[in-house]
Amino acid sequence: MADVAVVGPGAIGSVAALAAEQTGRHAVTLCARRDPGALRVVDDVSGTATDLRAPILTSPADVEGPADWVLLAVKAHQTDGAAGYLDALCKPTTTVVALQNGVEHVERVAPYANEAHVLPAIVWISAEPTGPGEVTVRNNISSVLQVPAGPDGEEFARLLEGAPAVQVELVSDFATAAWRKLTTNAIAGVMAATGKRAAVYQRPDIRELVLALAQETLAVARAEGAALPESEAEALVGIFERMDPDIGSSILFDRLAGRELEWDARNGVVRRLGRRHGIPTPVSDVLVPLLAAASDG
């Protein structure tokens, strides 16, 4: 049995906590900024609702000792706000799984982790808050967590083995997989900029815009060592064209709720690294300031 702490029991954290509970092998604790009350995860295909059983802590002072595993599910820009929990939960033998967007997981999390192992993860989970203490998962889309192949990744796969809520996939070329997901994150930023769900990608002018955005993101990705050809841009834009029109993104939900946006890890990084490599990013040069301004206040 392992002690598993989930820091940030929002949409992704609740699904990760459910998976840890479903194994029946671990002691799971939820670590939040405030008490959300009862938490449940709803499967939108079957309509089944599962209540999380794990106790909920609301302060790092309530942590009784280090955990074996920390599943860090706060947004990238909220990492420093989780510093207290990470300090209380981490020791050198702890593994922190960074369930976050972006391509800078280790650089972002390691300074807070007390020399714990930081395992970056790519999150492919379509989940959204649908009510107080309720998260709905679109289970017509497979929920997958991709992690680097290797000892830490294999241990994480064993940790959640047998949990129907998610599949853990080991990836040999993690940089390529991370930049592929980052490109989809960048495209999804258009939802937040327009305030629209996936139906917006049916517009020809938006399709032209996001294709250019995908192309410049992939150019930066290749400069960073990802093996993603130019043709990948059309494939990724096609994913958004084929989405159910009412599918949204976490950055859109935050925009609609008036919350701070995860714009830097998802879109700003393209602009920052593009400048480092001397790669033009004209779409990001416009989109990033718009998202940053929308995030203010």
Secondary structure, DSSP 4 states (H G I P E B T S, - for coil): --EEEEE--SHHHHHHHHHHHHTSS-EEEEE-SS---S-EEEETTT--EEE--S-EE-SGGG--S--SEEEE-S-GGGTGGGHHHHHHH--TT-EEEEE-SSS-HHHHHGGGSTT-EEEEEEEE--EEEEETTEEEE-TTS--EEEEESSHHHHHHHHHTTT-TT-EEEEESSHHHHHHHHHHHHHHHHHHHHHT--GGGGGSHHHHHHHHHHHHHHHHHHHHTT----TTHHHHHHHHHHTS-TT---HHHHHHHTTPPP-HIIIIIHHHHHHHHHT---HHHHHHHHHHHHHH--
